Amino acid sequence: MTIKSDKWIRRMALEHGMIEPFEPDQIRHKDDQRIV
């Protein structure tokens, strides 16, 4: 299985309830850049 993009994960969580509870703001930042 491949690694899915953030957009795909967010869409599946919101539309299909695949992740409950889903926290869309749980993104790490460093020097004003998003990191994994």
N, CA and C of each residue as an Amber inpcrd file, in Angstrom:
protein
   108
   0.8490000  -1.1770000   0.0000000   0.0000000   0.0000000   0.0000000
   0.8910000   1.2340000   0.0000000   0.5180000   2.2240000  -0.7690000
   1.3000000   3.4530000  -0.8530000   0.9100000   4.4250000   0.2540000
   1.7690000   5.4080000   0.4620000   1.4750000   6.4710000   1.4210000
   0.4810000   7.4210000   0.7740000  -0.5700000   7.7370000   1.4870000
  -1.6310000   8.6000000   0.9590000  -1.3500000  10.0600000   1.3110000
  -1.7990000  10.9570000   0.4420000  -1.6000000  12.3890000   0.6620000
  -2.5120000  12.8890000   1.7820000  -2.1400000  14.0430000   2.3250000
  -2.9610000  14.6650000   3.3710000  -4.3700000  14.9350000   2.8710000
  -4.4930000  15.3650000   1.6060000  -5.8160000  15.6600000   1.0440000
  -6.6790000  14.4060000   1.0120000  -6.1030000  13.2710000   0.6260000
  -6.8440000  12.0100000   0.5560000  -7.2830000  11.5820000   1.9570000
  -6.3630000  11.6640000   2.9130000  -6.6750000  11.2650000   4.2930000
  -7.7910000  12.1380000   4.8520000  -7.6860000  13.4500000   4.6420000
  -8.7130000  14.3700000   5.1420000 -10.0680000  14.0690000   4.5170000
 -10.0850000  13.8350000   3.2000000 -11.3500000  13.5570000   2.5020000
 -11.9710000  12.2600000   3.0040000 -11.1820000  11.2120000   3.1510000
 -11.7050000   9.9320000   3.6240000 -12.2150000  10.0490000   5.0610000
 -11.4990000  10.8110000   5.8810000 -11.9260000  10.9840000   7.2700000
 -13.2480000  11.7350000   7.3480000 -13.3690000  12.7990000   6.5680000
 -14.5740000  13.6220000   6.6380000 -15.7630000  12.9880000   5.9240000
 -15.5380000  12.4010000   4.7480000 -16.6500000  11.8630000   3.9620000
 -17.0630000  10.4560000   4.3760000 -16.1150000   9.6680000   4.8500000
 -16.4070000   8.2620000   5.1240000 -16.1730000   7.8500000   6.5800000
 -15.7620000   8.8020000   7.4240000 -15.5810000   8.5040000   8.8370000
 -14.4950000   7.4780000   9.1170000 -13.4550000   7.4380000   8.2750000
 -12.4060000   6.4320000   8.4400000 -11.5440000   6.6680000   9.6770000
 -11.4740000   7.9080000  10.1310000 -10.6930000   8.2370000  11.3260000
 -11.6220000   8.9750000  12.2770000 -11.9010000   8.3800000  13.4140000
 -12.7680000   9.0080000  14.4140000 -12.0880000   8.9560000  15.7680000
 -11.9210000  10.0540000  16.4460000 -12.1740000  11.4120000  15.9780000
 -11.0380000  11.8890000  15.0710000 -11.3590000  12.7110000  14.0910000
 -10.3730000  13.2660000  13.1620000 -10.0320000  14.6790000  13.5890000
  -8.7470000  14.9780000  13.7090000  -8.2920000  16.3080000  14.1230000
  -7.4930000  16.9380000  12.9780000  -8.1440000  17.7520000  12.1360000
  -7.4740000  18.3130000  10.9620000  -6.3560000  19.3010000  11.2810000
  -6.3420000  19.8540000  12.4830000  -5.3120000  20.8340000  12.8360000
  -4.0750000  20.1950000  13.4420000  -3.9680000  18.8900000  13.4010000
  -2.8230000  18.2040000  13.9910000  -1.7030000  18.0790000  12.9410000
  -1.1470000  19.2280000  12.5900000  -0.0660000  19.3160000  11.6140000
   1.1000000  20.0140000  12.2960000   2.3010000  19.4340000  12.1510000
   3.4680000  20.0360000  12.7810000   4.0950000  21.0800000  11.8570000
   4.6350000  22.1320000  12.4650000   5.2730000  23.2190000  11.7190000
   6.6760000  23.4500000  12.2590000   7.5840000  23.8570000  11.3720000
   8.9270000  24.2750000  11.7610000   9.3340000  25.3800000  10.8030000
   9.7280000  26.5030000  11.3410000  10.1190000  27.6520000  10.5200000
   9.0300000  28.0010000   9.5120000   7.7900000  28.0170000   9.9700000
   6.6230000  28.3550000   9.1370000   6.4010000  27.4100000   7.9710000
   6.9540000  26.1820000   8.0280000   6.7220000  25.1800000   6.9940000
   6.0930000  23.9520000   7.6270000   5.1470000  23.3380000   6.8990000
   4.5200000  22.1120000   7.3800000   5.4970000  20.9590000   7.2210000
   5.5800000  20.1160000   8.2450000   6.4270000  18.9310000   8.1710000
   5.6180000  17.7200000   8.5930000   6.0920000  16.5630000   8.2280000
   5.4110000  15.3200000   8.5980000   5.9580000  14.8540000   9.9200000
